[in-house]
Amino acid sequence: MTQQISRDRQTGHHRRWQAHVNALAQSGLSRAEYCRQHGLSYHALTYWQRKLSRRRSNTTTLVPVSLEATAVRNAVQAGQTDLQIILPGKMSISVGDNFSPTTLSRLLTVLEGR
């Protein structure tokens, strides 16, 4: 129970600072002016900006990819109908003809959350 309360506080703390970092970006104010107006420590806001930007830069981003019709047609004729998604590192996902769209959607949601 104590660990759960600690995690909840930490999550709330992260959300609070994330909200300030987002608001600063939208405000057009300097960091110093934003801190003065909101009663925040300049150094604490700087720390959280760096910490939260590092966290964001470590996430995987999915991007749409378009294929030329001839490449798709050639792959189908050659019997290469599987879709393969190669992720950074040693992970890849292969999707066959009879895949479950629901399962693929859940998998992509999990991967986007990493």
Secondary structure per residue as TSV (DSSP state, phi and psi in degrees):
chain	resnum	aa	ss	phi	psi
A	1	M	-	360.0	-42.9
A	2	T	H	-63.4	-39.2
A	3	Q	H	-64.1	-38.9
A	4	Q	H	-64.0	-42.3
A	5	I	H	-63.5	-41.7
A	6	S	H	-62.5	-44.2
A	7	R	H	-64.0	-40.3
A	8	D	H	-63.0	-41.8
A	9	R	H	-63.8	-43.6
A	10	Q	H	-63.3	-43.0
A	11	T	H	-62.2	-44.1
A	12	G	H	-61.6	-39.5
A	13	H	H	-63.6	-46.0
A	14	H	H	-60.5	-44.3
A	15	R	H	-63.6	-40.7
A	16	R	H	-60.2	-47.8
A	17	W	H	-70.8	-35.1
A	18	Q	H	-62.0	-40.0
A	19	A	H	-62.4	-41.7
A	20	H	H	-66.2	-42.5
A	21	V	H	-61.5	-43.5
A	22	N	H	-64.6	-44.0
A	23	A	H	-64.3	-39.7
A	24	L	H	-59.8	-45.7
A	25	A	H	-61.0	-36.0
A	26	Q	H	-81.9	-22.3
A	27	S	H	-73.7	-30.1
A	28	G	-	79.5	2.2
A	29	L	-	-86.1	159.5
A	30	S	-	-71.5	160.6
A	31	R	H	-60.5	-41.7
A	32	A	H	-62.6	-44.9
A	33	E	H	-66.6	-42.2
A	34	Y	H	-59.0	-44.8
A	35	C	H	-62.9	-41.6
A	36	R	H	-61.1	-46.1
A	37	Q	H	-67.4	-27.4
A	38	H	H	-109.3	5.8
A	39	G	T	64.8	38.8
A	40	L	-	-108.7	155.3
A	41	S	-	-75.6	127.9
A	42	Y	H	-58.2	-44.2
A	43	H	H	-68.3	-36.5
A	44	A	H	-65.8	-42.4
A	45	L	H	-65.2	-39.6
A	46	T	H	-61.3	-44.9
A	47	Y	H	-57.4	-48.1
A	48	W	H	-69.7	-34.2
A	49	Q	H	-60.1	-46.3
A	50	R	H	-65.6	-46.5
A	51	K	H	-60.8	-46.0
A	52	L	H	-73.2	-30.8
A	53	S	H	-72.3	-33.3
A	54	R	H	-65.1	-41.8
A	55	R	H	-61.7	-42.4
A	56	R	H	-67.9	-35.7
A	57	S	H	-73.1	-14.6
A	58	N	T	-90.5	1.6
A	59	T	S	-86.7	154.1
A	60	T	-	-89.4	133.5
A	61	T	-	-112.3	129.8
A	62	L	-	-91.5	135.8
A	63	V	-	-125.2	144.7
A	64	P	-	-69.8	144.0
A	65	V	-	-126.8	128.8
A	66	S	-	-104.0	141.9
A	67	L	-	-112.8	145.5
A	68	E	-	-71.4	143.1
A	69	A	H	-58.2	-36.6
A	70	T	H	-66.9	-37.5
A	71	A	H	-65.7	-40.0
A	72	V	H	-67.5	-45.4
A	73	R	H	-60.6	-43.7
A	74	N	H	-63.0	-40.2
A	75	A	H	-65.9	-40.8
A	76	V	H	-65.6	-43.8
A	77	Q	H	-64.2	-31.7
A	78	A	T	-84.2	0.4
A	79	G	T	80.4	14.6
A	80	Q	-	-98.9	69.4
A	81	T	-	-93.4	-2.8
A	82	D	-	-75.1	144.1
A	83	L	E	-96.5	132.4
A	84	Q	E	-125.4	127.9
A	85	I	E	-109.2	120.6
A	86	I	E	-106.6	122.8
A	87	L	-	-103.6	160.7
A	88	P	S	-55.6	144.8
A	89	G	S	91.3	-142.4
A	90	K	S	-110.3	20.4
A	91	M	-	-99.8	141.3
A	92	S	E	-148.3	156.1
A	93	I	E	-124.8	127.5
A	94	S	E	-112.0	133.0
A	95	V	E	-121.1	121.2
A	96	G	-	-85.2	-176.3
A	97	D	T	-61.8	-38.1
A	98	N	T	-101.6	42.3
A	99	F	-	-74.1	161.0
A	100	S	-	-95.6	115.0
A	101	P	H	-58.3	-35.1
A	102	T	H	-64.8	-45.7
A	103	T	H	-64.7	-42.7
A	104	L	H	-62.2	-42.3
A	105	S	H	-61.2	-43.9
A	106	R	H	-63.4	-41.5
A	107	L	H	-62.4	-46.2
A	108	L	H	-64.9	-36.0
A	109	T	H	-62.3	-43.9
A	110	V	H	-62.8	-44.6
A	111	L	H	-66.0	-37.1
A	112	E	H	-65.5	-29.8
A	113	G	T	-76.7	-10.1
A	114	R	-	-73.6	360.0
